[in-house]
Amino acid sequence: MQYLIVAFGLFILITAGLLIVRPAAFTAFMLKNADRSWLHLAAVGVRLALGIVLLVYAPSSNFPLTLKILGWIALVAGIVLALIPSSKFNRMIHWVFDRFGRFTRVAGVLAVLFGAFLIYAVA
């Protein structure tokens, strides 16, 4: 489980790097693929998997309560996204990037901190 959390942390760090270095390219990619079912499924799957892994490994981590809370948040987010129809998911992606796209780099910095925390929490 520890290695899965590290893998999630590294995935988040890489994605965050793209947000920081190439925010326009990341935004274009998301908007171009917002109507594709694979993006919706990936959003659900990543959150469900991360939530389960965090909940299972939390007691063995350096921050058990924090990982448990983050695990529940991820799990609930995954379930909510799974219940949203693809058309609404597409509109949500467009809504988020239309309103908050200018903060992409800030989101990238926060994601770097989150990814680094996940790795530190299980190291």
C-alpha positions as CSV (number, residue, x, y, z in Angstrom):
1,M,0.0,0.0,0.0
2,Q,2.8,2.4,0.8
3,Y,4.1,2.1,-2.8
4,L,0.7,2.9,-4.2
5,I,0.5,6.1,-2.1
6,V,3.9,7.1,-3.3
7,A,2.9,6.4,-6.9
8,F,-0.2,8.6,-6.4
9,G,2.0,11.3,-4.9
10,L,4.4,11.1,-7.9
11,F,1.5,11.2,-10.3
12,I,0.2,14.3,-8.6
13,L,3.6,15.9,-8.6
14,I,4.0,15.3,-12.4
15,T,0.5,16.6,-13.1
16,A,1.2,19.6,-10.9
17,G,4.4,20.2,-12.8
18,L,2.4,20.4,-16.0
19,L,0.0,22.8,-14.4
20,I,2.8,25.1,-13.4
21,V,5.0,24.9,-16.5
22,R,2.4,24.6,-19.2
23,P,-1.0,25.8,-17.8
24,A,-2.4,26.6,-21.3
25,A,-1.6,23.2,-22.6
26,F,-3.1,21.5,-19.6
27,T,-6.3,23.6,-19.8
28,A,-6.6,22.9,-23.6
29,F,-6.2,19.2,-23.0
30,M,-8.9,19.1,-20.3
31,L,-11.4,21.2,-22.3
32,K,-10.7,19.1,-25.4
33,N,-11.3,15.9,-23.6
34,A,-14.1,17.0,-21.2
35,D,-16.7,15.2,-23.2
36,R,-14.8,11.9,-23.5
37,S,-16.1,9.2,-21.2
38,W,-12.5,8.0,-20.3
39,L,-11.8,11.3,-18.6
40,H,-14.9,11.0,-16.5
41,L,-14.1,7.4,-15.6
42,A,-10.5,8.3,-14.8
43,A,-11.7,11.1,-12.5
44,V,-13.9,8.6,-10.7
45,G,-11.4,5.8,-10.6
46,V,-8.5,7.8,-9.4
47,R,-10.5,9.3,-6.5
48,L,-12.0,5.9,-5.5
49,A,-8.6,4.2,-5.6
50,L,-6.8,6.9,-3.7
51,G,-9.6,7.1,-1.1
52,I,-9.5,3.3,-0.5
53,V,-5.7,3.2,-0.4
54,L,-5.5,6.1,2.0
55,L,-8.1,4.6,4.3
56,V,-6.4,1.2,4.4
57,Y,-2.9,2.6,5.0
58,A,-3.8,5.5,7.3
59,P,-3.2,3.6,10.6
60,S,0.4,2.8,9.4
61,S,1.2,6.3,8.3
62,N,2.9,9.3,10.0
63,F,-0.4,11.2,9.9
64,P,-3.2,8.6,10.4
65,L,-6.1,11.0,11.1
66,T,-5.1,13.3,8.2
67,L,-4.9,10.4,5.8
68,K,-8.1,9.0,7.0
69,I,-9.9,12.4,6.5
70,L,-8.3,12.7,3.0
71,G,-9.3,9.2,2.2
72,W,-12.9,9.8,3.0
73,I,-12.9,13.1,1.1
74,A,-11.5,11.3,-2.0
75,L,-13.9,8.4,-1.6
76,V,-16.9,10.7,-1.3
77,A,-15.7,12.8,-4.3
78,G,-15.3,9.6,-6.4
79,I,-18.8,8.5,-5.5
80,V,-20.3,11.9,-6.2
81,L,-18.5,12.1,-9.6
82,A,-19.7,8.5,-10.4
83,L,-23.3,9.7,-9.9
84,I,-22.9,12.7,-12.2
85,P,-24.0,12.1,-15.8
86,S,-21.2,12.6,-18.4
87,S,-23.0,15.6,-19.8
88,K,-22.9,17.4,-16.4
89,F,-19.3,16.3,-15.9
90,N,-18.4,18.0,-19.2
91,R,-20.2,21.2,-18.2
92,M,-18.5,21.1,-14.8
93,I,-15.0,20.9,-16.4
94,H,-15.9,23.8,-18.7
95,W,-17.3,25.8,-15.8
96,V,-14.2,25.2,-13.6
97,F,-11.8,26.2,-16.3
98,D,-13.8,29.2,-17.5
99,R,-14.0,30.7,-14.0
100,F,-10.8,29.5,-12.4
101,G,-8.4,28.9,-15.3
102,R,-6.3,31.9,-14.5
103,F,-5.4,30.2,-11.2
104,T,-4.0,27.1,-12.8
105,R,-0.5,27.8,-11.6
106,V,-1.7,28.3,-8.1
107,A,-3.5,25.0,-8.2
108,G,-0.3,23.4,-9.5
109,V,1.7,24.7,-6.5
110,L,-1.0,23.5,-4.1
111,A,-1.0,20.1,-5.9
112,V,2.8,19.9,-5.5
113,L,2.4,20.4,-1.8
114,F,-0.3,17.8,-1.6
115,G,1.7,15.2,-3.6
116,A,4.8,15.9,-1.6
117,F,2.7,15.5,1.6
118,L,1.4,12.1,0.5
119,I,4.9,10.9,-0.1
120,Y,6.2,12.3,3.2
121,A,3.2,10.9,5.1
122,V,4.1,7.3,4.2
123,A,7.9,7.5,4.0
